[in-house]
Amino acid sequence: MSTRIPRLSALAAAAAALALTTLSACGGSDKGVTVQGAKLVTKGQLTTCTHLPYPPFQFEKGGKVVGFDVDLMDLVAKKLGVTQKVVDTPFETIKTGAALNAGKCDVAAAGMTIKPERAKFIDFTKPYFEATQAAMSKKGASFPAVADLKKAKVGTQASTTGEDFVHGAKIDSVSFDDSAALLNGLRTGKVDVIVEDYPVVQGWLKDPANAAYAVAGNYNTGEQYGFAVRKGKNNGLKDVIDSVIAQSRSDGSYKAIYEKWIGPMPEGH
């Protein structure tokens, strides 16, 4: 997610942030319970804000929200002795901290890249995922370097780090509002190649409907994903999440979740 930031109009984004901030002023997330040092807005429940869809990290399947981030948060919920509830939330209110401040959720898990400008408003956990960008195009196409994308009509997801990466290389792109629209743009021929997070592309390529496509380039941008909690207000939950991530890496459960949703886990990941 995300590295992604689905586009909202400036007015809509401001209104959403104001509404949630107003709720916060009324004491939204100050009510609740504390479990193992972690503050939860609802007793017996870990409430997770995300933005759908963003496969393989979070998406709906069979009427249920599933994915890589969901499984990791289930481990956190288990550690706390509670169950997880996922709340679909505009990404704008996640990255600004408004949703957390308003008590809409305890943690944000949205495939979100750790960035200094975001850390001004939310507290990130330690990184839980090393992310890269990938180009997806018809089989046989090749764009080994980002500069090679200049030869094609490129699609990107609006306001994402992938889009920033492409534009930073002085390449214009057709901007799509979300990942589903981006993929559809490739399928319908609106663009020749799309740039999106590598695990998202890998998830798409598992679908037989995308058998005509392949990874046409892989770009290491040094991105890392983190979960997030309310700024300065929930270090206890952040510590629990960090400990669960570390434990899952040592006991093999992280690897199992990675291979379940993405594929073979690279060495050192």
N, C-alpha and C positions, 0 to 999 in steps of 0.2 A: 502497500500500500504503500507504508508505504513509502517507498520513495515516491509514491504517487500522491498528488494533491488534486482531486477532481475539481474542475473549475466551477466556481460560484461567481455570480456577479458581485461586485464590490458591495453593493447595497445589501444583497442577501446575506453575504458573509458577515457584514457588520451587524445586521439585525440578529442573526443567529448568535453571534458572540455576545451581543448586548443582552439578549434574553437569558442566556445561560449565566452570564455574570450577575444579572439581577437576582436570579435564583440563589446564586452563591451568597449574595449579600444577605439573603434571608436565612442563611445558615444551612444551605443544602447539604454539603458533604461533612459538616461538623456533627451531624446526627448519625448514629449507627453504633457499631460495637468494635471492640478491639480483640483480635485473636492472635496470639503469639507475637504481639507487638505491631501487628498489621491492622490498620483501620479499614473497616468494611462498612459500606453504607447500608447494607441489609444483613440482618442476622442469618447465619447459616448459608451465606451466598457470596461468591466472588463474582462481582459484576464487571464484565469486560466490554469496553467500547471498541468497535472496529468499524470498518467501512466496506460494505459488500458491493460487488464481488471482487475478490483479489486472489484467485486460485494460483498456487496451491496453498496459500497461507490462510485464507478464509473465504468460504463460499457456501452456498446452500445446496444440499443434496438430500433428496428424499424428505424435504420439509425440515431439515435440521442443518444448522451451521457447523461445518466441519473444516479441517485443514491443519496445516503445520502449526500455526500459532495457537489454534484452539487446543490441540493436543498438549502443547507445552503448558498452556494455562490450566489444563485439566490436572497436570502434575502439581502445579502450585495450589490449586483448590484442594487436592488430595492431602498435600502437606499441611494445609490449614484445617483439614477436617470439614470442609464445606463442599458445595457443588457450584459449578460455574454457570452463569447466565450471560449470554452474548447479546449485546445491544448494538444494532446497526445505527451508526452515527455519522453525520457529515464530517468529512476529514478536516475541514477547516476548523471545526470546533475541537477536534482532537489535538491538532498540532499547536493551536493557540492556548491549550489548557483549559478552555472554557467549559468543556464537558466534564472534566475532572473537578474543576472548581465548583461547578453547580451540583456536584454529588450525583451526577448521572451514572457514574461508574467508579470503580476503584482503580482500574488499570486500563491503559490503552495498548492494544495488541493489533497492529494494523500494517505489518510489513513496513515499518517506518524507519527511514534512514536517520541515524544520529547526526544532527547538524547543530552547530553553535547557535544559530538564530532560533532554533526550536527549543534548545536547552535553556533559553531565557525564560520560557513559560512553563516548562514541564521538566521533571527530573527523570532522566533516562537510567535504566538499569545498565549493567555491563552488557556489551554486545553479545547477541545470541546467534547472529547469522552474518556470514561474509557474503556480500552481494556483488554481482557483476552485471554488466549490461550485455545483451545479445541482440544481434540482428537476425530476423526471421524472414525468409523469402522462399520462393519456389526452389525446389531441389535443383542443384546445378549452379545456382547463383552463388557468388562469393564476394564478400566485403571484409577481407581480413583486417584492414585498418579503417578507422573511422573516416579518414579522408576519402576512401573508396566509395562512401555513400553519396558523394557528390555526383556520381554517375547515374543515380536513380532517383525516383520520386519516393521520399521517405515519409513514413507516418510515425508520430510519437503521441504519448498520452499527455494531455494538458497539464502543465505546471509540475511535471515530475523531474527527478534528477536525471532520468534518461533523456528527457527533452532538453534540459539544461546542457547535458553532455553534447548532444548533437548540435545545438545552437552555439555552444562554446567553440565548436570546430568550424564555425562559420557556414553551417549547412542549414538551409531552410527546410521546414517540414510542414506536413499537414497535421494539424493538432486535433486529437479526438478527446471527447470528454471523459471517457473511462476505458478500461482495458477491454471490455466486451466490444465497444465501438471500434477500438483500434484493430482488434483481430478481424472484425467484419470488414473494415476498410481494406485490409489485405485480401481477404477472400473475394471481395467484389471488384477488385482491381482498381480501387481508388488510389492505391499506392503500390509501389513495387516491393517495398521492404519496410518492416517496422522495427523499432528499437524499444525493447522492454526489458525488465529484470530477467536475468537468465533463468531462475527457477520458474517464473511465470511462463516463459517460452517453453521450457521443458514440460510443464504441465499441459500446455496446449498440444504439444507434439505427441502426447500419449493418446490423444483422441483420434480415432481412425478417420474422422471427418477432415483432419488436417494432414492426411498422408502425403499430400502433394508438396508439403513444405518441410524445411529443415533449418537448422542453425546455419546462418551464412557468415557469421562473425561473432567473436566473443571479446569483450572489452573490459579490462580490469580497471575499474574506477575507484577502487579503494573504499567502497561503501560498506558500512556495517549497520545492521538493524538493531534496534533496541526497543524494549517495552518501556512504558512511561507511567509514572504516578504523579499525583498532585505536587506541584512545586513547593518544596520546603515543609510539606504537611504529612508525608507518609513514608518516611525513611524505613519504618518497620516493615512495610510491605515490600519496598524495594530490596531490602536485605533478604527477605524470604525468597523473592524471585531469583536474586543472584545466587543464593545457595542452592535452589532447585536446579537452575541451569548448570551449575558446576557439578552437582550430584548426577544429573542426567548424562552429562558427558563422561563421567567416570564409570557409571554402571551400565552403559550401553543403550539406555533408553532414548537418548538424543539421536544416536545413530539409527535406531529402529524407526523413529519418527521421521527422520530425514529420508530414509530409503522408502518408507511408506508413501510419502507425498511427493518426493522429488526424484529420487533415483540413487545410484551409487554415490556415496559420500566421498569427496576428494580427500586425499591425505592432508592432515593438518588443519582440516576445516573445524 
